[in-house]
């Protein structure tokens, strides 16, 4: 059956909704305008949902309102209770829901094609709709299962280290080839076994793709899954003949792909190398190189307080360790005390610091750190040579000079902060035994100007604040 074209006002409403989504993305590009960007996104989604409900007889009004109430209630409670440090796994969980939604919509369209208006004159599903359906359910299933693994890794429910399966490349390539082949065959034969086999294989490949990826690559994984969820929504938009879904899905998919490219560029890695295996996977699989027994200096909170009080400038480099310790608030308090004493304080944020794109920015914004004190790598890296103190809290790989000097290092070529050029370096970490997710030692630990502050990041900052105030 031919699907009737929607009225002009519906197309206009969807267009306005799409404009709001574009404005939302524009607003979210800067912390200063992110709240306004969120409001634009909410307005666009409201217009799209109301327009769809008015023009489609999908269910009775009480059922719709009940679903909105339940879903909105869950979202409201989750947003109120979730800690900002848990935001990466929450984002991964949201992506899994988008993927499963695409799977369920595709399954509903396959089981009842007449209701979706995708039948041809012969009573069979249109070949083009079968392609859209096959791609939608494949991308959606991959997004769901991949996001579940990402959630488990980020939440600490399973090891964040790469899990290397034997012959994984052959298995992954064979499974992906089988999925594409079956989607092609689905255009000439809509037998149920083909549809459900595509679904099952897509769920499997989602697990297989994410399991070998280590914690240091999680920013790329999160943005990649974000992109997948967008393309799944766009594919389902074609099946449902819903312009808003196509626009929204394309925006999310393309922006996620661009963000993944930016993340890969920040690590000097190709997208394929991230998907193929974990960051430092070989080192992790073999236990990593033996740590060198070199002399290092241990400092105290009093040492750090005294040196920073005497400094003219301090650059703070936060990392995932700060997030785990939930030290962002006391860190800002430490910076405020230093600023009152006439010290210039800036924050240096690496694109892949943390476990999702912008993780450190989100945490610092929650702690109400002024936006004009936060700088990206390319904007502040040249200042380390002139700064008095580099204060590294919970970061490791993003300040490791091996990325510039050791061609055998798994992080070689990744742009890193030049903290080794600072006059004094304070390095906050729990112990000397731990290394970053790349599994390699850090020469900064052993530099003459480095003092290791071995303690929980939050406790160390609290002690420094006490020392500064005495």
WOKAPE-V700657 format. One record per pair of residues at least 12 apart in sequence whose ideal C-beta (glycine too) atoms are under 8 Angstrom apart, sorted by the first residue. I is the first residue (numbers start at 1). J is the second residue. D is the distance in whole Angstrom. If there is no record, write none. Layout:
# WOKAPE-V700657
i = <I;I>
j = <J;J>
d = <D;D>
This chain:
# WOKAPE-V700657
i = <1;1;1;1;2;3;3;3;4;6;6;6;7;10;10;11;13;13;13;14;14;14;14;14;14;15;16;16;17;17;17;17;17;17;17;17;18;18;18;18;18;18;19;20;20;20;20;20;21;21;21;21;21;21;22;23;23;23;24;24;24;24;24;25;25;25;27;28;30;31;31;31;31;32;34;44;48;48;51;52;52;78;83;84;84;84;84;85;85;85;85;86;87;87;87;88;88;88;88;88;88;88;89;89;89;89;91;91;91;92;92;92;92;92;92;93;93;95;95;95;95;95;95;95;95;96;96;96;96;96;98;98;98;98;98;99;99;99;99;99;99;99;99;99;99;99;99;99;100;100;101;101;102;102;102;102;102;102;102;102;102;102;103;103;103;103;103;105;105;105;105;106;106;106;106;106;106;107;107;109;109;109;109;110;110;110;110;110;113;113;116;116;117;118;118;124;125;127;127;129;129;130;130;130;131;131;131;132;132;132;132;133;133;133;133;134;134;134;134;134;135;135;136;136;136;136;136;137;137;137;137;138;138;138;138;138;139;139;139;139;139;140;140;140;140;140;141;141;141;141;142;142;142;142;142;142;143;143;143;143;143;144;144;145;145;145;145;145;145;145;146;146;146;146;146;146;146;147;147;147;148;148;149;149;149;149;150;150;150;150;150;153;153;153;154;154;160;160;160;160;161;161;161;161;162;162;162;162;162;162;162;162;162;162;163;163;164;164;164;164;164;165;165;165;168;168;168;169;171;172;172;172;175;175;175;175;176;178;179;179;179;179;182;182;182;182;183;186;209;212;212;212;212;213;213;213;213;213;214;214;214;214;214;214;215;215;215;216;216;216;216;216;216;216;216;216;217;217;217;217;218;218;219;219;219;219;219;219;219;219;220;220;220;220;220;220;220;221;222;222;222;223;223;223;223;223;223;224;224;224;224;224;225;226;226;226;226;227;227;227;227;227;227;227;227;228;228;229;229;229;230;230;230;230;230;230;230;230;230;231;231;232;233;233;233;233;233;234;234;234;234;234;235;236;237;259;262;262;263;263;263;266;266;266;266;266;266;267;267;267;267;268;268;268;268;269;279;279;279;279;280;280;280;280;280;280;281;282;283;283;283;283;284;288;288;288;289;289;289;291;291;291;292;292;294;295;296;296;296;296;296;297;297;297;298;298;298;298;299;299;299;299;300;301;301;301;301;301;301;302;303;303;304;304;304;304;304;304;304;305;305;305;306;307;307;307;307;308;308;308;308;308;308;308;309;309;309;309;310;311;311;311;311;311;312;312;312;313;313;313;313;313;313;313;313;313;314;314;314;314;314;314;314;314;314;314;314;315;315;315;315;315;315;315;315;315;315;315;315;315;316;316;316;316;316;316;316;316;316;317;317;317;317;317;317;317;317;317;317;317;317;318;318;318;318;318;318;318;318;318;318;319;319;319;319;319;319;319;319;319;319;320;320;320;320;320;320;321;321;321;321;321;321;321;321;322;322;322;322;322;322;323;323;323;323;323;323;324;324;325;325;325;325;325;326;327;327;327;327;327;328;328;328;328;328;329;330;330;330;330;331;331;331;331;332;332;332;332;333;333;334;334;334;334;335;335;335;337;337;337;338;341;345;346;346;346;346;346;347;347;347;347;347;348;348;348;348;348;349;349;349;349;349;349;350;350;350;350;350;351;351;352;353;353;361;377;377;381;381;381;382;384;384;384;384;384;385;385;385;387;387;388;388;388;389;389;389;389;389;390;390;390;390;390;390;391;391;392;392;392;392;392;392;393;393;393;394;394;394;396;396;396;396;396;396;397;397;397;397;397;397;397;398;398;398;399;399;399;399;399;400;400;400;400;400;400;400;401;401;401;401;401;401;402;402;402;402;403;403;404;409;409;410;410;410;411;411;419;420;420;420;422;423;424;424;424;425;425;425;425;425;426;426;426;427;427;427;427;427;427;428;428;428;428;428;429;429;429;430;430;430;431;432;432;432>
j = <114;117;119;120;117;117;118;241;117;55;241;243;55;51;55;243;47;48;51;48;51;242;243;244;247;243;44;47;44;45;47;48;51;244;247;248;44;243;244;247;248;251;44;40;41;43;44;47;40;41;44;247;248;251;251;37;40;44;37;38;40;41;44;37;251;255;40;41;371;361;365;371;374;371;365;248;244;248;244;242;244;90;326;328;362;363;366;323;324;326;363;155;356;359;362;154;218;222;354;355;356;359;150;151;154;155;222;226;356;147;150;151;154;222;225;147;151;143;147;150;222;225;226;228;229;143;144;147;148;151;140;143;229;232;233;139;140;141;142;143;144;145;146;147;206;228;229;232;140;144;140;233;136;137;139;140;143;229;232;233;235;236;137;140;141;144;199;136;236;239;240;133;136;137;140;236;239;137;199;129;133;239;240;125;133;190;192;195;125;129;239;240;241;133;239;190;190;187;188;238;239;186;187;190;183;186;187;235;236;238;239;186;195;235;239;182;183;186;195;198;183;235;232;235;236;238;239;195;198;199;202;179;183;198;199;202;202;228;231;232;235;202;229;232;235;236;199;202;203;206;202;203;205;206;209;228;206;225;228;229;232;203;206;202;203;204;205;206;207;210;206;207;209;210;221;225;228;206;225;229;206;207;206;207;210;211;210;218;221;222;225;210;215;218;218;355;214;215;218;437;214;215;278;284;212;213;214;277;278;279;280;281;284;285;211;212;212;277;278;281;285;208;211;212;208;212;277;276;208;205;208;209;201;204;205;208;205;201;198;201;202;205;194;197;198;201;198;198;275;276;277;278;281;274;275;277;278;279;278;279;280;281;284;437;279;355;437;267;278;279;280;352;397;436;437;438;267;274;278;279;355;356;263;351;352;354;355;356;357;359;260;263;264;267;271;274;352;274;355;356;357;256;259;260;263;356;357;256;260;271;274;275;256;252;255;256;259;252;253;254;255;256;257;259;260;253;256;252;253;256;248;249;250;251;252;253;254;255;256;249;253;249;245;248;249;252;253;246;248;249;250;253;249;249;249;357;351;357;351;352;357;350;351;352;377;414;415;279;352;411;414;403;413;414;415;414;410;411;437;438;410;411;437;438;439;440;410;410;410;438;439;440;439;435;439;440;439;440;441;433;435;441;441;446;446;446;432;445;446;450;452;450;451;452;451;452;453;454;426;451;452;453;453;453;460;463;464;466;467;467;426;451;391;426;451;453;460;464;467;464;467;468;467;388;389;424;426;338;343;389;391;426;464;468;338;341;343;468;388;343;387;388;389;424;343;344;388;343;344;345;346;383;386;387;388;389;335;338;343;344;345;346;387;388;389;390;391;345;346;347;348;380;383;384;387;389;390;391;419;422;331;335;345;346;347;348;391;392;393;347;348;350;390;391;392;393;395;398;399;417;419;331;347;349;353;360;363;364;393;394;395;350;353;354;360;392;393;394;395;396;398;353;354;355;359;394;395;393;394;395;396;428;429;430;457;360;363;393;394;395;457;354;355;359;360;363;394;394;457;394;456;457;458;459;458;393;394;457;458;461;363;364;366;367;369;367;458;461;462;465;367;393;457;461;364;367;368;369;461;465;461;464;465;468;347;369;373;465;468;469;468;468;373;373;374;375;380;383;364;369;373;374;375;375;377;380;381;417;361;364;374;375;376;377;377;395;398;416;417;376;377;398;395;398;374;415;417;415;417;418;418;417;418;419;421;422;418;421;422;422;423;422;423;424;422;423;424;425;426;417;419;422;424;425;426;426;428;419;425;426;427;428;444;428;457;461;428;429;457;429;434;435;436;437;442;411;414;416;436;437;438;440;414;416;417;416;417;419;442;444;416;436;438;440;442;443;444;416;418;420;442;443;444;440;441;442;443;415;416;416;438;440;438;439;440;438;440;444;443;444;447;449;449;449;450;451;444;447;449;450;451;450;451;453;444;445;450;451;452;453;453;455;457;460;461;452;453;454;454;455;456;454;445;452;454>
d = <7;6;5;8;8;4;7;5;8;7;8;8;8;6;6;6;6;8;4;7;6;8;4;4;7;8;8;6;4;7;4;4;7;5;7;8;7;8;7;4;7;8;8;5;7;5;3;7;8;6;5;7;6;5;7;7;4;8;5;7;4;3;6;7;6;6;6;8;8;6;5;5;7;5;8;8;4;7;7;7;7;7;7;8;6;6;5;5;7;5;7;7;7;7;6;5;7;6;7;4;4;6;8;5;4;4;6;8;6;5;4;4;6;6;7;7;5;6;4;8;8;4;6;8;5;7;5;4;5;7;8;7;4;7;7;8;5;7;7;3;3;8;8;6;8;7;6;6;7;5;7;8;5;7;7;3;7;8;4;6;7;5;5;4;5;6;7;7;5;7;7;5;5;4;7;6;7;7;8;8;6;5;7;7;6;8;8;5;5;8;7;6;7;8;6;6;6;5;8;8;6;5;5;6;7;8;6;5;8;4;5;8;8;8;5;8;4;5;8;6;7;5;6;3;5;8;6;8;6;6;7;5;7;6;8;4;8;6;5;4;6;8;8;4;8;8;6;3;5;6;5;8;6;4;7;6;7;6;4;5;6;7;6;8;5;7;8;3;5;8;4;7;6;4;8;6;7;8;5;8;8;8;7;6;4;6;6;7;5;7;6;8;7;7;6;5;7;4;8;7;6;7;7;5;5;6;4;6;3;8;8;4;5;7;5;6;6;7;8;6;5;7;7;7;7;6;8;7;6;7;6;6;6;6;5;7;6;6;6;5;6;7;6;6;5;7;6;7;6;8;5;5;7;7;8;7;5;8;3;5;6;6;6;6;8;7;4;8;8;4;7;7;6;7;3;6;8;5;6;5;4;7;5;7;5;7;7;6;5;7;6;4;6;7;8;5;8;8;7;4;7;5;4;5;6;8;5;7;5;8;8;8;8;7;8;4;7;7;5;8;8;3;5;8;6;8;7;6;8;8;8;5;7;7;3;3;7;8;6;6;4;7;6;6;3;7;8;5;8;3;5;6;7;8;6;6;7;8;6;6;6;7;4;5;7;7;6;8;6;8;5;8;4;5;7;7;7;8;6;6;4;7;7;4;4;7;8;7;6;7;4;7;5;7;4;7;8;7;7;8;7;5;6;8;5;7;7;5;5;7;6;7;5;7;7;5;8;6;6;3;6;5;7;7;6;3;5;7;5;5;8;6;7;5;7;6;8;5;8;5;4;5;8;8;6;6;7;6;6;5;7;8;8;8;7;6;7;7;8;6;8;4;5;8;7;6;6;7;4;8;7;8;7;5;5;7;8;6;6;7;5;8;7;7;5;8;6;8;5;8;5;7;7;6;5;7;5;7;8;7;7;7;7;7;5;7;5;8;7;8;5;8;6;7;5;7;5;7;6;6;6;7;7;7;7;5;7;7;5;6;6;8;5;7;7;7;7;4;3;6;7;7;5;6;8;6;8;7;2;7;8;7;6;7;5;8;7;5;4;8;5;6;8;7;8;6;7;7;8;7;5;4;4;8;6;7;7;4;4;5;4;6;6;4;8;5;6;4;5;7;7;6;8;5;7;4;7;5;8;6;5;6;5;7;8;7;8;6;5;7;7;7;7;6;8;6;6;7;6;6;6;5;7;6;7;5;8;6;6;8;6;7;6;7;6;7;4;8;7;7;7;7;6;6;7;6;7;8;6;6;8;7;5;6;5;5;7;4;8;5;7;7;5;6;7;7;5;8;7;8;4;4;7;5;7;5;7;6;7;7;5;6;8;4;5;7;7;7;5;7;8;7;3;8;6;6;8;8;4;6;5;8;8;6;6;6;5;5;7;6;6;7;7;7;5;7;7;7;8;5;8;5;7;6;8;7;7;7;5;7;8;6;5;7;7;5;7;6;7;6;6;7;6;5;8;7;6;7;6;4;7;8;6;6;6;6;6;7;5;7;5;7;5;5;8;7;8;7;7;7;7;6;7;7;7>
